[in-house]
């Protein structure tokens, strides 16, 4: 038992003007978990405790023992936290929003952002594309009612609600789906391309056998898919695309010309 932990947590959270839902969203846990901690019914595990102190700008000694609050001081030789590591790599797709949307995002988080799963299904069924994991975070420096979409730090789209009464994640989801499909050529990466190839190999092994990576590399395959998608708006006919690759890759080495030749016969 950690004497006074729940009271210190409540006070530190309120000092930052966070609701339980806002703190939970920043930690990546449910609001129910924060509520239990504040009622003395449990404690965060060590990695979460570290993140909690960072978010609330307090020391571990304060949150655990009630000692004087101090700001963190960098120490040498520490392993980077997951939060730091998450910031190193630009995400394939990022939804970033102002603080006025945190409560709505918290509601969606408690439901597991289920609409994103539906967007994935529709994208696969309609266009033959796989969407990457979508990272979602707030940004205190943005207009509080605005939201932006990024692909590898490149801003694809921005919008804002005119009032708090208008806030609706359904609108954000509609924009997200439209932007993902419109700019898929900028979002797809080698990992997603590999998943597309692996799925084809699992279901139709003879179609892809001897083609990728034997005749064409994975990154070349990705570039061909991008060109086809940007021209035709779909790569759903993946079987025929790979069959044309098998037929043409030996005689046409230029990737752009190869993609154009495939599209002629598709």
C-alpha positions in Angstrom: 0.0 0.0 0.0 1.3 3.5 -0.9 0.0 5.9 1.7 -1.6 9.0 0.2 -0.9 8.0 -3.4 -4.5 8.5 -4.5 -4.7 12.0 -3.0 -1.4 13.1 -4.5 -2.4 11.7 -7.9 -5.7 13.7 -7.8 -4.0 16.9 -6.8 -1.3 16.5 -9.4 -3.9 15.8 -12.1 -6.0 18.8 -11.1 -2.9 21.0 -11.0 -2.5 20.2 -14.7 -6.3 20.8 -15.3 -6.7 17.3 -16.6 -9.9 15.3 -16.3 -9.6 11.6 -15.6 -10.4 11.0 -19.3 -7.7 13.4 -20.5 -5.1 11.8 -18.3 -6.1 8.3 -19.4 -5.9 9.3 -23.1 -2.4 10.6 -22.6 -1.3 7.4 -20.7 -3.0 5.1 -23.2 -5.2 3.5 -20.5 -9.0 3.6 -19.8 -10.6 6.3 -17.6 -11.7 3.4 -15.4 -8.1 2.6 -14.6 -7.4 6.2 -13.5 -10.5 6.2 -11.4 -9.4 3.0 -9.6 -6.0 4.5 -8.9 -7.6 7.6 -7.4 -9.9 5.5 -5.2 -6.9 3.5 -3.9 -8.0 0.3 -5.6 -4.7 -0.3 -7.4 -1.6 1.3 -8.8 0.1 1.8 -12.2 2.8 -0.6 -13.1 6.4 0.7 -13.2 6.5 1.8 -16.9 3.1 3.5 -16.5 4.2 5.2 -13.2 7.2 6.7 -15.1 4.9 8.0 -17.8 2.4 9.3 -15.2 5.2 11.3 -13.5 6.4 12.7 -16.8 2.9 13.8 -17.9 2.1 15.3 -14.5 5.6 16.9 -14.3 6.4 15.5 -10.9 9.0 13.2 -9.4 8.6 9.6 -8.5 9.5 10.5 -4.9 6.6 12.9 -4.8 4.0 10.6 -6.3 5.1 7.6 -4.2 6.3 9.2 -0.9 4.9 12.7 -0.9 8.3 14.3 -0.9 8.7 17.8 -2.3 7.7 18.1 -6.0 10.5 18.6 -8.4 10.9 18.7 -12.1 12.7 15.8 -13.8 16.4 16.1 -14.2 18.0 14.2 -17.1 20.3 11.4 -16.0 22.9 9.7 -18.2 22.6 6.1 -19.2 18.9 5.7 -19.0 17.1 3.5 -21.5 14.7 5.7 -23.6 11.1 5.3 -22.6 8.4 4.1 -24.9 7.1 7.6 -25.1 10.4 8.9 -26.4 10.9 6.1 -28.8 7.4 6.8 -30.2 8.5 10.3 -31.2 11.6 9.1 -33.1 9.9 7.8 -36.2 7.5 9.8 -38.2 4.2 7.8 -38.3 2.7 6.6 -41.6 -0.5 8.2 -40.5 -1.1 10.6 -37.6 -4.3 12.2 -36.3 -3.5 15.2 -34.2 -6.0 17.4 -32.5 -6.4 20.4 -30.2 -7.2 20.1 -26.5 -10.9 21.0 -27.1 -11.3 17.6 -28.7 -9.8 15.5 -25.9 -13.0 14.7 -24.2 -14.6 13.4 -27.4 -11.4 11.4 -28.1 -11.6 10.0 -24.7 -15.1 8.7 -25.4 -13.9 7.1 -28.6 -10.9 5.6 -26.8 -13.1 3.9 -24.3 -14.9 2.3 -27.2 -11.6 1.3 -28.8 -12.0 3.6 -31.8 -14.1 0.9 -33.4 -15.0 3.1 -36.4 -11.4 2.9 -37.6 -11.7 -0.8 -37.9 -14.7 -0.3 -40.1 -12.8 2.2 -42.2 -10.1 -0.5 -42.7 -12.6 -3.0 -43.8 -14.1 -0.6 -46.4 -10.7 0.4 -47.7 -9.7 -3.2 -48.2 -13.0 -4.2 -49.8 -13.4 -1.2 -52.1 -9.8 -0.4 -53.0 -7.7 -3.4 -52.1 -5.5 -1.4 -49.7 -4.3 -1.9 -46.2 -4.2 1.0 -43.8 -1.4 1.4 -41.3 -1.8 1.7 -37.6 -3.2 5.2 -37.0 -1.6 7.1 -34.2 -3.8 9.5 -32.3 -2.7 12.3 -30.0 -3.5 15.8 -28.8 -1.4 18.9 -29.3 -1.6 21.8 -26.9 -0.1 24.1 -29.4 -2.9 23.7 -31.9 -6.1 25.6 -32.0 -8.2 23.7 -29.5 -11.0 22.8 -31.9 -8.8 21.8 -34.9 -7.5 18.5 -36.2 -4.8 17.6 -38.7 -3.8 14.4 -40.6 -0.2 13.7 -41.3 1.7 11.1 -43.3 5.4 10.9 -42.2 5.2 14.5 -40.9 3.7 15.8 -44.1 0.4 17.5 -43.4 -2.3 16.1 -45.7 -5.3 17.9 -44.3 -6.5 20.2 -41.6 -10.0 21.2 -40.4 -11.6 22.8 -37.3 -15.0 22.8 -35.6 -16.5 26.3 -35.2 -17.8 25.6 -31.7 -17.7 22.9 -29.0 -21.3 22.0 -29.7 -20.3 21.0 -33.3 -17.6 18.5 -32.2 -18.2 15.1 -33.7 -15.8 12.3 -34.2 -18.0 11.0 -36.9 -16.9 14.0 -39.0 -13.3 13.3 -38.2 -13.8 9.7 -39.2 -15.4 10.7 -42.5 -12.4 13.0 -43.3 -9.9 10.3 -42.2 -11.4 7.8 -44.5 -11.4 10.2 -47.4 -7.8 11.4 -46.8 -6.5 7.8 -46.4 -7.9 6.7 -49.7 -7.0 9.9 -51.5 -3.4 10.0 -50.4 -2.7 6.3 -50.1 0.3 6.6 -52.4 2.0 8.7 -49.7 0.9 6.4 -46.8 1.8 3.0 -48.1 5.2 1.7 -47.0 7.3 -1.4 -47.4 5.8 -3.2 -44.4 2.2 -2.7 -45.8 3.4 -3.9 -49.2 4.9 -7.0 -47.6 1.6 -7.7 -45.9 -0.2 -7.4 -49.3 2.3 -9.8 -50.9 2.2 -12.2 -47.9 -1.6 -12.3 -48.0 -1.6 -13.1 -51.8 1.0 -15.8 -51.3 -1.0 -17.4 -48.5 -4.2 -17.6 -50.6 -2.8 -17.9 -54.1 0.8 -19.1 -53.8 1.3 -20.0 -57.4 0.4 -16.5 -58.5 3.3 -14.8 -56.7 5.8 -17.7 -56.7 9.0 -16.7 -58.5 7.8 -13.1 -59.0 8.5 -11.2 -55.7 11.4 -10.9 -54.9 12.8 -13.0 -57.7 11.8 -10.8 -60.7 11.1 -7.6 -58.9 12.0 -6.3 -55.4 9.5 -5.4 -52.7 10.2 -1.7 -53.0 9.8 -1.9 -56.8 6.5 -3.7 -56.3 5.5 -0.9 -53.9 6.3 1.8 -56.4 4.3 0.0 -59.1 1.3 -0.3 -56.8 1.5 3.4 -56.0 1.5 4.3 -59.7 -1.4 2.0 -60.4 -3.4 3.3 -57.4 -2.8 6.9 -58.2 -3.9 6.4 -61.8 -6.8 3.9 -61.3 -7.8 4.5 -57.7 -7.6 0.9 -56.8 -5.2 -2.1 -56.5 -8.0 -4.5 -55.7 -7.2 -6.6 -58.8 -3.9 -7.7 -57.2 -3.8 -11.2 -58.7 -3.9 -9.8 -62.3 -1.3 -7.1 -61.4 1.1 -9.8 -60.2 0.4 -12.0 -63.2 1.2 -9.1 -65.5 4.4 -8.5 -63.5 5.4 -12.1 -64.0 4.9 -11.8 -67.7 6.4 -8.4 -68.3 9.1 -7.9 -65.7 11.8 -9.7 -67.7 11.4 -7.5 -70.8 10.7 -4.1 -69.2 13.2 -2.9 -66.6 11.9 0.6 -66.1 9.4 0.6 -63.2 7.3 3.5 -64.6 7.0 1.9 -68.0 6.3 -1.5 -66.4 3.4 0.0 -64.4 2.0 1.7 -67.5 2.2 -1.6 -69.4 0.3 -3.4 -66.6 -2.4 -0.8 -66.6 -2.9 -1.1 -70.3 -3.7 -4.8 -70.0 -5.6 -4.8 -66.7 
